[in-house]
Amino acid sequence: MHVGFLSPEYVLPGRYDGGLANYIYKTAHALISRGQRVTVFVLSDQDRSSNDGQVKVMEVKRVQTALIGLPGKPAALINALLPALDQIRSSRRIAHFVWKEHHSDPFDVLQTSSFLVPGFTLRKNGRIPLVCRISSYSPVLRSSYGRPRNLPEYLCDWLELRQIIDSEAIFSPSQFCLALLERLEAVQSDLLRTPVDFARIEPDASLYEEKFAGARYLLFFGILSRTKGVDLIADAIPDVLALHPDIHFAFVGRDDGMPGGLKMKDFVLSRCQAQKEHIHFLPAVPKPQLYSIIAHAVGVLMPSRVDNYPNACLEAQMLGTPVIGSRNSSLDEMIEDGRTGFLVENGNSRELGEAINRLLGLDEGAYRAMQQANLAWIDSLGREDRIGQLIHYYEDVIRRFNGRQ
C-alpha cells in the first residue's frame, strides 16, 4: 500500500517541535516497518524532495501573500480573505505534487490533517480516497488561547470543517475531540488512537548534563502557550517552591506567547520574579536530547485546557515519567489519577499546585510504583497494535471507495 500524508508540518532538520509533525514522523516510519510505502507532502519554505530513511519527503513551498498596508474597506476585505485564500492555494500546490507523484507511483490512500487544510483541493477527487485526521478543533483551540475569533479565522475554520465533511473518512485520536465535533458540528468520526513510538532512540545526555545534572526539576515540553496551560504552571510555581525550595522548573519548546503578544517566558518570569533562579527555558531540541531531559525529570506538567491525545504525554509515559494533566482535555484518557500520574480540574492553578506537591511528597517506593505503572500502561498500548488498526482502517476505506467507483 502506498500512503500519502498531507501536512503543514513534519520533523525536518532544525524543525523538531509540533505534535502533528511528530505524530506523522513516527506513524510514517511505523508503516514503513510494516511493509507499506509512505510519501509525506509537507508545507515548507521551499520545494524540495528528500528521503528520511525509507520515507519520501516532498517539501512544498507554502503560499504566503503579504497583507495590503492601505486604509479603507476594500483593503480590509482583501486582508480578511488572504489567510483562507493562501490555505487554498497552498493546498492546490500540494495537490499538484500529489498528482505528479501519483502518475509514476500511484497512491492507495491519502491522509490529511484537519489543521491548515492541506488536503482541501483533493476533496472528492474521484481517484484517491482522502482520510482526514482531526488533529485539533480550531474554534475551541482558539478559544482556549484566550481571545475571540476574527473574520479571517472564521473563514479558515469554515475551510477546515468543509475539508472534514467532504473526506471519505474522518477519525480522531481522542474521545474528547470526537465528542466536540459531534456536539458542535453534528459530525461523526471514528476513534483511532495515536500509535506509541517504540523505535529505539539512543538518548543524548549532553544537554541534560549541561543544564540540569544534579537538579530535581519538573518539566514542561511542547508549545508554550495558554492553550497548554503554561500560565497555570506560572501561577503554581511560587506556592510549590515555598514548600519545596530545591525544585526547579524547566520549559522546553517554541514560545507562542499570550493573547496580548507577551512572550510566555516573560509572562512566567513576571509571575515568579522571586523564584526566577529556579526557572529555565530552552527552545525545541532534537529527540535524543529531549528524551534524556524527560527521563531525568521528577514529573512532566501538562495542564492543557484543550488537547488531543498528545504525543508528549505518551513520550513521557514511555520513559516512565509521571505526568500531571487536566481533566476534560483528552489527557484524562491517558492518565490514571494516583496511579500513573495526577489529574486536576481544567484551568485550576490551585489544584495543579496541590497535585505537584502530592507528586513531590511521594516516598521512593510510591514514586517507583508510579514509574512502573507508566511502563506497564505503555506496554499494554503496544499490545493493541495501533499501526495494525490504522492499516486495517485504510484497507476498509479503500474497499468502500473502490466499491462506489
C-alpha positions in Angstrom: 0.0 0.0 0.0 1.3 3.5 -0.9 0.1 6.1 1.7 0.4 9.8 1.2 0.4 12.2 4.2 -0.6 15.8 3.7 0.6 18.1 6.5 1.6 21.6 7.4 4.5 20.2 9.5 6.9 17.3 9.7 10.1 16.6 11.6 12.9 18.1 9.5 16.4 19.3 10.3 16.0 22.3 12.6 12.2 21.7 12.9 11.7 19.5 15.9 8.5 20.8 17.6 4.8 20.2 16.9 2.7 17.3 18.0 1.4 16.8 14.4 4.9 16.7 13.0 6.0 14.1 15.5 2.8 12.1 15.0 3.3 11.9 11.2 7.0 11.1 11.7 6.5 8.1 13.9 3.4 6.9 12.1 5.2 7.1 8.7 8.2 5.1 10.0 6.0 2.6 11.7 4.0 2.0 8.5 7.3 1.5 6.6 8.3 -1.1 9.2 5.1 -3.0 8.4 5.9 -3.2 4.7 3.9 -0.1 3.5 5.3 2.7 1.3 4.9 6.3 2.5 5.3 9.7 1.0 4.9 12.9 3.1 3.9 16.2 1.5 4.7 18.9 3.9 4.3 22.7 3.6 7.7 24.4 3.8 9.6 27.5 2.7 10.9 25.7 -0.4 10.2 23.0 -3.0 12.5 20.1 -2.3 12.4 16.3 -2.3 14.4 14.2 0.1 14.4 10.9 1.9 14.0 10.4 5.7 15.1 6.8 5.8 12.6 5.0 3.6 10.0 7.8 3.9 9.9 10.0 0.9 9.5 13.7 1.9 8.2 16.2 -0.6 8.5 19.8 0.8 6.0 22.1 -0.9 6.5 25.9 -0.7 3.6 27.4 1.1 1.8 30.4 -0.3 2.1 33.5 1.9 0.7 36.7 0.4 1.7 39.9 2.1 -1.1 41.9 3.6 -2.1 45.2 2.0 -0.9 48.1 4.1 -3.5 50.6 2.9 -6.5 52.0 4.7 -10.1 51.6 3.6 -12.7 48.9 3.4 -11.5 47.2 0.1 -8.0 46.6 1.5 -9.5 45.4 4.8 -11.8 42.9 3.0 -8.9 41.6 0.9 -6.7 41.2 4.0 -9.5 39.3 5.7 -9.7 36.9 2.8 -6.0 36.4 2.3 -5.3 33.7 5.0 -8.1 31.5 3.7 -7.0 32.1 0.1 -3.4 31.3 0.9 -4.5 28.0 2.6 -6.4 27.1 -0.6 -3.5 28.0 -2.8 -1.1 26.1 -0.7 -3.4 23.1 -0.8 -3.5 23.4 -4.6 0.3 23.3 -4.7 0.3 20.2 -2.6 -2.3 18.6 -5.0 -0.1 19.4 -8.0 2.8 17.4 -6.4 0.5 14.6 -5.3 -0.8 14.1 -8.9 2.7 14.3 -10.3 3.8 11.5 -7.9 0.6 9.6 -8.4 1.3 9.4 -12.1 4.6 7.5 -11.6 3.8 5.7 -8.3 0.0 5.6 -7.6 -1.3 6.2 -4.1 -3.8 3.9 -2.5 -4.9 6.4 0.2 -4.2 10.0 1.3 -4.3 11.1 4.9 -4.7 14.8 5.5 -4.5 16.8 8.8 -7.5 18.9 9.6 -5.2 21.7 10.7 -4.5 24.3 7.9 -6.4 22.1 5.3 -3.5 20.8 3.2 -6.0 18.3 1.6 -8.7 20.9 0.8 -8.3 20.8 -3.0 -8.2 17.0 -3.1 -11.7 16.6 -1.6 -13.9 14.3 -3.7 -11.2 13.9 -6.3 -12.7 10.7 -7.5 -9.3 8.9 -7.8 -7.7 8.5 -4.4 -9.7 8.3 -1.1 -9.0 11.1 1.3 -8.9 10.4 5.1 -9.0 13.3 7.4 -7.4 13.0 10.9 -8.8 15.6 13.3 -5.5 17.0 14.6 -7.4 19.7 16.5 -10.8 21.5 16.5 -9.8 25.1 15.7 -12.7 27.1 17.1 -12.3 25.5 20.6 -8.5 25.7 20.2 -8.6 29.4 19.5 -11.0 30.0 22.5 -8.6 28.2 24.8 -5.8 30.6 23.6 -7.8 33.4 25.2 -9.1 35.7 22.5 -12.2 35.8 20.2 -12.0 34.8 16.6 -11.7 37.4 13.9 -13.1 37.3 10.3 -10.1 35.6 8.7 -10.2 32.9 11.4 -13.9 32.3 10.8 -13.2 31.8 7.1 -10.3 29.4 7.8 -12.4 27.4 10.3 -15.1 27.1 7.6 -12.4 25.6 5.2 -11.4 23.1 7.9 -15.0 22.0 8.5 -15.6 21.7 4.8 -12.5 19.5 4.4 -13.6 17.3 7.3 -17.1 16.8 5.9 -16.0 16.1 2.4 -13.4 13.5 3.2 -14.1 9.8 2.6 -13.4 9.0 6.2 -12.7 11.0 9.4 -11.0 9.9 12.6 -9.9 11.4 15.9 -7.3 10.1 18.3 -9.4 11.2 21.3 -12.9 10.8 22.6 -12.7 14.4 23.7 -12.2 15.8 20.2 -14.6 13.3 18.7 -17.4 14.5 21.1 -16.7 18.1 20.4 -17.2 17.6 16.7 -20.4 15.6 17.2 -21.9 18.1 19.7 -20.9 21.3 18.0 -20.9 20.4 14.3 -23.1 17.2 14.2 -20.1 15.5 12.5 -19.5 11.9 13.4 -16.0 10.5 13.2 -14.2 7.3 14.1 -11.8 6.8 17.1 -8.3 5.7 16.2 -5.8 6.2 18.9 -2.3 7.6 18.3 0.4 4.9 18.0 3.2 4.6 20.5 6.7 5.1 19.1 8.7 2.0 20.2 11.6 2.8 17.9 14.8 2.8 20.0 16.2 6.3 20.3 19.6 6.5 21.8 19.4 9.3 24.4 21.9 12.1 24.2 22.6 13.3 27.8 24.8 16.2 26.8 22.2 18.9 27.1 20.8 17.4 30.3 24.3 17.2 31.8 25.0 20.8 30.8 21.7 22.3 32.1 20.1 20.0 34.7 22.6 17.5 36.1 22.1 17.0 39.8 18.9 19.1 39.9 15.4 18.0 40.8 13.1 19.5 38.3 9.6 19.4 36.8 9.3 19.7 33.1 7.0 21.2 30.5 7.8 20.5 26.9 5.9 21.4 23.8 4.4 24.6 22.6 4.5 27.3 25.3 1.0 28.8 25.3 -2.1 29.5 27.3 -3.8 26.6 25.5 -1.2 24.2 27.0 -1.7 25.8 30.4 1.7 27.3 30.9 0.2 30.3 32.6 -1.3 27.9 35.2 2.1 26.5 35.9 3.4 30.1 36.4 0.7 30.7 39.0 1.5 27.5 40.8 5.3 27.9 41.0 5.6 30.3 44.0 3.5 28.1 46.3 5.3 24.9 45.2 8.7 26.5 45.8 7.6 27.7 49.2 7.2 24.0 50.2 10.0 22.5 48.0 12.7 25.1 47.7 15.1 22.7 46.0 12.8 22.1 42.9 13.5 23.7 39.5 11.1 24.2 36.6 12.2 23.5 33.0 10.3 24.7 29.9 11.4 23.3 26.6 9.8 24.3 23.3 8.6 27.0 21.0 7.2 30.1 22.7 3.8 31.1 21.2 3.2 33.7 23.9 0.0 35.1 25.5 -3.0 36.6 23.6 -1.8 40.1 24.1 1.6 39.3 22.4 3.7 38.9 25.6 6.1 36.1 25.3 5.3 33.2 27.6 8.8 33.3 29.1 8.2 36.9 30.1 4.8 36.1 31.5 6.1 33.2 33.6 9.0 35.4 35.0 6.7 38.3 35.7 4.7 36.0 38.0 7.7 34.4 39.6 10.3 37.2 40.0 11.5 35.9 43.4 11.8 32.4 42.0 13.4 33.1 38.6 16.7 31.4 39.5 14.7 28.1 39.7 13.1 28.6 36.2 14.8 27.6 32.9 13.8 27.9 29.3 15.2 26.1 26.3 14.0 26.0 22.6 12.8 22.9 21.0 15.6 20.3 20.9 16.2 17.0 19.0 14.5 13.9 20.4 17.7 12.2 21.7 18.4 15.3 23.9 14.7 15.8 24.8 14.3 12.2 25.9 17.2 12.4 28.3 15.7 15.5 29.8 12.3 13.8 30.1 13.7 10.7 31.7 15.5 12.6 34.4 12.6 14.8 35.3 10.7 14.2 38.6 7.5 14.7 36.6 6.0 16.3 33.5 3.4 19.1 33.7 0.6 19.1 31.0 -2.3 21.2 32.4 -3.7 21.7 28.9 -7.1 23.5 28.5 -7.6 21.6 25.2 -5.5 18.8 23.8 -6.0 15.8 21.5 -4.3 12.6 22.9 -0.9 14.4 22.8 2.3 12.6 21.7 4.1 14.4 24.5 2.2 12.5 27.2 2.9 9.2 25.5 6.6 10.0 25.3 6.8 10.9 29.0 5.0 7.7 30.0 7.1 5.6 27.7 10.1 6.8 29.7 8.3 6.1 33.0 8.0 9.7 34.0 4.7 10.6 35.8 2.5 13.2 34.2 0.2 15.8 35.8 -2.6 16.6 33.4 -6.0 18.2 33.2 -9.5 16.7 33.1 -11.8 17.3 30.2 -8.9 17.9 27.8 -8.2 14.3 26.5 -5.4 13.8 29.0 -7.8 12.1 31.3 -8.0 9.4 28.6 -4.3 8.8 29.1 -3.6 9.3 32.8 -4.9 7.2 35.7 -5.2 9.5 38.6 -3.0 8.5 41.5 -1.5 5.5 39.6 0.3 6.8 36.5 0.2 10.5 37.4 -2.4 13.0 38.7 -5.4 14.7 37.2 -6.5 18.2 38.1 -9.5 20.4 37.3 -9.2 22.1 33.9 -7.9 25.7 34.3 -7.3 25.4 38.1 -3.8 26.5 39.1 -4.5 25.8 42.8 -5.3 22.2 42.1 -2.3 22.0 39.8 0.0 23.2 42.7 -1.6 20.7 45.1 -1.0 17.8 42.6 2.6 18.9 42.2 3.0 18.8 45.9 1.5 15.3 46.1 3.9 14.1 43.4 6.9 15.7 45.2 5.7 14.2 48.5 5.7 10.6 47.3 8.2 8.3 49.1 10.6 6.4 47.0 8.6 3.3 46.9 5.4 5.0 45.8 7.3 7.0 43.2 8.9 3.9 41.7 5.5 2.2 41.6 4.2 5.1 39.6 7.1 4.8 37.2 6.4 1.1 36.8 2.7 1.7 36.3 3.5 4.1 33.4 5.8 1.5 31.7 3.1 -1.2 32.2 0.5 1.2 30.6 2.6 1.8 27.6 3.3 -1.9 27.3 -0.5 -2.5 27.2 -0.8 0.0 24.4 1.8 -1.8 22.4 -0.3 -5.0 22.5 -3.2 -3.0 20.9 -1.2 -2.9 17.7 -2.4 0.6 16.8 -0.4 0.7 13.5 -2.2 -2.6 12.5 -5.5 -0.9 13.3 -4.6 2.1 11.1 -3.6 -0.3 8.2 -6.9 -2.1 8.5 -8.8 1.2 8.6 -7.1 2.3 5.4 -7.9 -1.0 3.7 -11.6 -0.6 4.7 -11.7 2.9 3.4 -10.1 1.9 0.1 -12.5 -1.1 -0.3 -15.6 1.1 0.3 -14.2 3.8 -2.0 -13.5 1.4 -4.9 -16.9 -0.2 -4.4 -18.5 3.2 -5.2 -16.4 3.7 -8.4 
